[in-house]
């Protein structure tokens, strides 16, 4: 797979971090006591972590049946980026290694809890460590690539599967969406309606008002998605179109998104809120 085609763009991405800087690299490398692969860092300069443009498969990772030689593939959907915050990106390795009782001297960059891909520094002191696959269900600890470059070359896009789906007709008119927002129960319809209306260039202050209504909703990914679509809409509006009071009210709520059991969840919403705040302030200056 080509490096230039790895990232997903144009969609909400809870794994994408703020732009990579040399200061962040130095802090993270110092804190983890490692030298990160150059290819990995070059990839993060394009996008600092995030979802891959399509799920990628890593074939023949391990055997599921020793007698007949069946092998299993791993589906990889994202790579973690580099942040100077302990609750973001690969710095989470310190917490996750303790949480999942994983070996030391590894740096996790993808996984779902039951399995992980990591840079393996246990027997490597340089900046080009092998890639290890760890699986708690199968008690596995296996090298799957000699380097990050080799891992990328091994990845294959997951074949597209087609299903016949019966999709219910949903009324995405502003009046219908407003009613759904007030009820606050059907978060899927709320998020879909917000996306459609924001992409259609609907009135910005109406969108801000509606996001205020769900700004502390427990479904953090839906709040994050609406933030993303509002941010894209804000890029097209003029200062004179914005209700400053509403924007300040929205930012106050988003920047105080309640902390959940998983301490990094609220940071995903807050990080996107900071992007909105930055664009809003730039709009006021212009």
RODO-2510 file (C-alpha; in nm, 4 decimals, decimal comma):
residues 286
     n   res          X          Y          Z
     1     x     0,0000     0,0000     0,0000
     2     x     0,1234     0,3501    -0,0833
     3     x     0,1964     0,5859     0,2054
     4     x     0,0250     0,8751     0,0307
     5     x    -0,3113     0,6954     0,0253
     6     x    -0,3350     0,5721     0,3810
     7     x    -0,5467     0,8332     0,5640
     8     x    -0,9183     0,9008     0,5634
     9     x    -1,0135     1,2629     0,4938
    10     x    -1,3413     1,4525     0,4840
    11     x    -1,5133     1,2647     0,7681
    12     x    -1,5190     1,3019     1,1484
    13     x    -1,2136     1,1287     1,2938
    14     x    -1,1878     1,0867     1,6698
    15     x    -0,8288     0,9612     1,6410
    16     x    -0,6911     1,2681     1,4598
    17     x    -0,4796     1,4894     1,6846
    18     x    -0,3553     1,8454     1,6519
    19     x    -0,0735     1,8989     1,4040
    20     x     0,2554     1,7284     1,4780
    21     x     0,5429     1,9472     1,5979
    22     x     0,9081     1,8755     1,6697
    23     x     0,8490     1,9721     2,0326
    24     x     0,5817     1,7012     2,0674
    25     x     0,8075     1,4417     1,9070
    26     x     1,0946     1,5210     2,1429
    27     x     0,8725     1,5155     2,4514
    28     x     0,7070     1,1843     2,3614
    29     x     1,0344     1,0165     2,2654
    30     x     1,1916     1,1358     2,5887
    31     x     0,8949     1,0224     2,7997
    32     x     0,8756     0,6801     2,6352
    33     x     1,2569     0,6515     2,6127
    34     x     1,2482     0,5515     2,2444
    35     x     1,3318     0,6828     1,8983
    36     x     1,0234     0,6619     1,6789
    37     x     1,0458     0,5346     1,3181
    38     x     1,1105     0,8117     1,0647
    39     x     0,8516     0,6703     0,8238
    40     x     0,5873     0,6758     1,0979
    41     x     0,6662     1,0384     1,1829
    42     x     0,6605     1,1403     0,8157
    43     x     0,3150     0,9838     0,7895
    44     x     0,1978     1,1813     1,0940
    45     x     0,3126     1,5087     0,9369
    46     x     0,0379     1,4585     0,6773
    47     x    -0,2216     1,3726     0,9424
    48     x    -0,1412     1,3232     1,3089
    49     x    -0,3097     0,9897     1,3624
    50     x    -0,6541     0,8877     1,2507
    51     x    -0,8679     0,6418     1,0636
    52     x    -0,7306     0,4733     0,7542
    53     x    -0,9136     0,5487     0,4297
    54     x    -1,0535     0,1946     0,4437
    55     x    -1,0069    -0,0905     0,6910
    56     x    -0,6766    -0,2661     0,6184
    57     x    -0,6071    -0,6365     0,6528
    58     x    -0,2864    -0,7909     0,7786
    59     x    -0,2970    -1,1522     0,6577
    60     x    -0,1659    -1,4750     0,8124
    61     x    -0,1024    -1,3233     1,1521
    62     x    -0,1610    -1,6442     1,3448
    63     x    -0,3027    -1,9947     1,3126
    64     x    -0,6543    -2,0656     1,4329
    65     x    -0,6266    -2,4420     1,3764
    66     x    -0,2839    -2,6057     1,3993
    67     x    -0,4090    -2,9292     1,2431
    68     x    -0,5326    -2,7866     0,9151
    69     x    -0,3204    -2,4735     0,9115
    70     x    -0,6024    -2,2162     0,9011
    71     x    -0,4732    -1,8630     0,9543
    72     x    -0,6372    -1,5475     1,0787
    73     x    -0,6169    -1,1911     0,9489
    74     x    -0,6274    -0,8732     1,1545
    75     x    -0,8377    -0,5734     1,0551
    76     x    -0,6647    -0,2406     1,1220
    77     x    -0,8800     0,0724     1,1185
    78     x    -0,6594     0,3469     1,2648
    79     x    -0,3102     0,4519     1,3709
    80     x    -0,2506     0,6535     1,6865
    81     x    -0,0663     0,9821     1,6524
    82     x     0,1766     1,1768     1,8723
    83     x     0,0562     1,4170     2,1410
    84     x     0,2152     1,5700     2,4472
    85     x    -0,0967     1,4811     2,6490
    86     x    -0,0919     1,1509     2,8385
    87     x    -0,4523     1,0736     2,7401
    88     x    -0,3885     1,1002     2,3650
    89     x    -0,2031     0,9097     2,0971
    90     x     0,0833     0,6745     2,1675
    91     x     0,1465     0,8229     2,5135
    92     x    -0,1561     0,6177     2,6188
    93     x     0,0783     0,3178     2,5948
    94     x     0,1924     0,3693     2,9541
    95     x    -0,1629     0,3429     3,0861
    96     x    -0,2762     0,0710     2,8438
    97     x     0,0254    -0,1526     2,9163
    98     x    -0,0744    -0,1543     3,2839
    99     x    -0,4460    -0,1871     3,2087
   100     x    -0,4039    -0,4883     2,9780
   101     x    -0,0969    -0,6361     3,1496
   102     x     0,1191    -0,6048     2,8397
   103     x     0,5003    -0,6246     2,8280
   104     x     0,7120    -0,3163     2,8855
   105     x     0,9322    -0,1474     2,6242
   106     x     0,6636    -0,1477     2,3547
   107     x     0,4708     0,1465     2,2065
   108     x     0,1118     0,0726     2,1052
   109     x    -0,0192     0,2401     1,7901
   110     x    -0,3301     0,0407     1,6949
   111     x    -0,5648    -0,2134     1,8503
   112     x    -0,8938    -0,2710     2,0275
   113     x    -0,7974    -0,3918     2,3739
   114     x    -0,8026    -0,7627     2,2925
   115     x    -0,5228    -0,7200     2,0386
   116     x    -0,2578    -0,4557     1,9699
   117     x     0,0071    -0,3595     1,7171
   118     x     0,3145    -0,2026     1,8720
   119     x     0,6675    -0,0860     1,8065
   120     x     0,8793    -0,3448     1,9870
   121     x     1,1851    -0,1986     2,1643
   122     x     1,2497    -0,4961     2,3923
   123     x     1,5486    -0,6066     2,1862
   124     x     1,5963    -0,2952     1,9760
   125     x     1,7666     0,0340     2,0625
   126     x     1,7348     0,2202     1,7309
   127     x     1,4593     0,4087     1,5496
   128     x     1,3390     0,1259     1,3275
   129     x     1,1968    -0,1414     1,5610
   130     x     1,0047    -0,4493     1,4499
   131     x     0,6258    -0,4534     1,4761
   132     x     0,4757    -0,6926     1,7272
   133     x     0,1219    -0,8294     1,7379
   134     x    -0,0145    -0,8964     2,0878
   135     x    -0,3407    -1,0823     2,1474
   136     x    -0,4749    -1,1461     2,4969
   137     x    -0,7357    -1,3978     2,3784
   138     x    -0,4747    -1,6210     2,2111
   139     x    -0,1842    -1,5300     2,4432
   140     x     0,0124    -1,4193     2,1381
   141     x     0,3266    -1,2089     2,1188
   142     x     0,4549    -1,2367     1,7624
   143     x     0,6659    -1,0212     1,5303
   144     x     0,4549    -0,9531     1,2175
   145     x     0,6894    -0,7115     1,0364
   146     x     1,0563    -0,6239     1,0649
   147     x     0,9802    -0,2521     1,0457
   148     x     0,6960    -0,0024     1,0100
   149     x     0,7795     0,0287     0,6383
   150     x     0,7387    -0,3460     0,5953
   151     x     0,4075    -0,3398     0,7837
   152     x     0,2683    -0,0745     0,5493
   153     x     0,3696    -0,2812     0,2463
   154     x     0,1924    -0,5861     0,3904
   155     x    -0,1418    -0,4106     0,4474
   156     x    -0,4211    -0,4796     0,1984
   157     x    -0,7545    -0,2956     0,1682
   158     x    -1,0457    -0,4990     0,2976
   159     x    -1,2677    -0,6126     0,0068
   160     x    -1,5897    -0,4173    -0,0180
   161     x    -1,8959    -0,6137     0,0871
   162     x    -2,2346    -0,5309    -0,0582
   163     x    -2,5619    -0,5908     0,1204
   164     x    -2,9184    -0,5203     0,0245
   165     x    -3,0465    -0,2915     0,2949
   166     x    -3,3933    -0,1557     0,3492
   167     x    -3,3313     0,1997     0,4650
   168     x    -3,6300     0,3702     0,6292
   169     x    -3,7294     0,7060     0,4883
   170     x    -3,6399     0,9809     0,7327
   171     x    -3,7649     1,3377     0,7174
   172     x    -3,4566     1,5592     0,7326
   173     x    -3,6417     1,8873     0,6967
   174     x    -3,5376     2,1591     0,9454
   175     x    -3,8755     2,1379     1,1231
   176     x    -3,8463     1,7613     1,1672
   177     x    -3,4854     1,7799     1,2822
   178     x    -3,5714     2,0564     1,5282
   179     x    -3,8387     1,8345     1,6804
   180     x    -3,5920     1,5463     1,7077
   181     x    -3,3339     1,7706     1,8759
   182     x    -3,5859     1,8833     2,1367
   183     x    -3,6759     1,5240     2,2200
   184     x    -3,3048     1,4381     2,2328
   185     x    -3,3574     1,0619     2,2063
   186     x    -3,2860     0,9563     1,8476
   187     x    -2,9186     1,0518     1,8365
   188     x    -2,8617     0,8787     1,5003
   189     x    -3,1276     1,0908     1,3282
   190     x    -2,9976     1,3991     1,5085
   191     x    -2,6411     1,3435     1,3866
   192     x    -2,7481     1,2539     1,0316
   193     x    -2,9803     1,5537     1,0096
   194     x    -2,7133     1,7877     1,1433
   195     x    -2,4667     1,6586     0,8837
   196     x    -2,7103     1,6957     0,5942
   197     x    -2,8255     2,0459     0,6871
   198     x    -2,4742     2,1730     0,7592
   199     x    -2,3480     2,0366     0,4265
   200     x    -2,6427     2,2041     0,2532
   201     x    -2,5255     2,5368     0,3985
   202     x    -2,8149     2,5773     0,6405
   203     x    -2,8260     2,8888     0,8608
   204     x    -2,5230     2,8816     1,0897
   205     x    -2,6853     3,0111     1,4093
   206     x    -2,9619     2,7512     1,3838
   207     x    -2,6930     2,4826     1,3716
   208     x    -2,5177     2,6357     1,6724
   209     x    -2,8440     2,6400     1,8683
   210     x    -2,9080     2,2744     1,7944
   211     x    -2,5580     2,1664     1,8915
   212     x    -2,5993     2,3472     2,2231
   213     x    -2,8973     2,1201     2,2950
   214     x    -2,6885     1,8027     2,2713
   215     x    -2,3475     1,9408     2,3718
   216     x    -2,3354     1,7206     2,6844
   217     x    -2,5072     1,4150     2,5354
   218     x    -2,3598     1,0876     2,6616
   219     x    -2,2925     0,9669     2,3050
   220     x    -1,9604     1,1480     2,2686
   221     x    -1,9014     1,0312     1,9110
   222     x    -2,2285     1,1891     1,7975
   223     x    -2,1373     1,5164     1,9695
   224     x    -1,7920     1,4972     1,8106
   225     x    -1,9425     1,4318     1,4647
   226     x    -2,1720     1,7345     1,4942
   227     x    -1,8724     1,9439     1,6044
   228     x    -1,6854     1,8331     1,2928
   229     x    -1,9702     1,9286     1,0580
   230     x    -2,0193     2,2627     1,2343
   231     x    -1,6471     2,3332     1,1964
   232     x    -1,6687     2,2678     0,8223
   233     x    -1,9741     2,4958     0,7978
   234     x    -1,7973     2,7720     0,9943
   235     x    -1,5249     2,7805     0,7301
   236     x    -1,7812     2,9174     0,4826
   237     x    -1,9439     3,1942     0,6899
   238     x    -1,8625     3,5587     0,7455
   239     x    -1,8173     3,7331     1,0795
   240     x    -2,1423     3,9251     1,0318
   241     x    -2,3407     3,6006     1,0119
   242     x    -2,2361     3,4738     1,3552
   243     x    -2,4300     3,5266     1,6771
   244     x    -2,1388     3,5802     1,9140
   245     x    -2,3462     3,5108     2,2255
   246     x    -2,4613     3,1743     2,0908
   247     x    -2,1099     3,0780     1,9877
   248     x    -1,9730     3,1594     2,3323
   249     x    -2,2534     2,9584     2,4924
   250     x    -2,1752     2,6591     2,2701
   251     x    -1,8017     2,6744     2,3358
   252     x    -1,8579     2,6979     2,7112
   253     x    -2,0578     2,3743     2,7011
   254     x    -1,8307     2,1837     2,4646
   255     x    -1,5124     2,2817     2,6488
   256     x    -1,6632     2,1455     2,9710
   257     x    -1,7814     1,8146     2,8264
   258     x    -1,8226     1,5827     3,1262
   259     x    -1,5456     1,3360     3,1981
   260     x    -1,6479     0,9743     3,1539
   261     x    -1,5207     0,6463     3,2961
   262     x    -1,2658     0,6392     3,0140
   263     x    -1,0747     0,9570     3,0850
   264     x    -0,9759     1,0253     2,7255
   265     x    -1,3319     1,0300     2,5868
   266     x    -1,4136     1,3859     2,6950
   267     x    -1,0822     1,5036     2,5461
   268     x    -1,2028     1,3982     2,1981
   269     x    -1,4967     1,6410     2,2233
   270     x    -1,2865     1,9126     2,3879
   271     x    -1,0120     1,8843     2,1238
   272     x    -1,2622     1,9455     1,8443
   273     x    -1,4144     2,2311     2,0460
   274     x    -1,0731     2,3993     2,0553
   275     x    -1,0634     2,3869     1,6749
   276     x    -1,4049     2,5537     1,6624
   277     x    -1,2890     2,8133     1,9152
   278     x    -0,9754     2,8896     1,7156
   279     x    -1,1687     2,9354     1,3902
   280     x    -1,4328     3,1442     1,5683
   281     x    -1,1695     3,3790     1,7118
   282     x    -0,9979     3,4089     1,3737
   283     x    -1,3353     3,4974     1,2244
   284     x    -1,3800     3,7754     1,4801
   285     x    -1,0391     3,9247     1,3990
   286     x    -1,0959     3,9259     1,0224
***
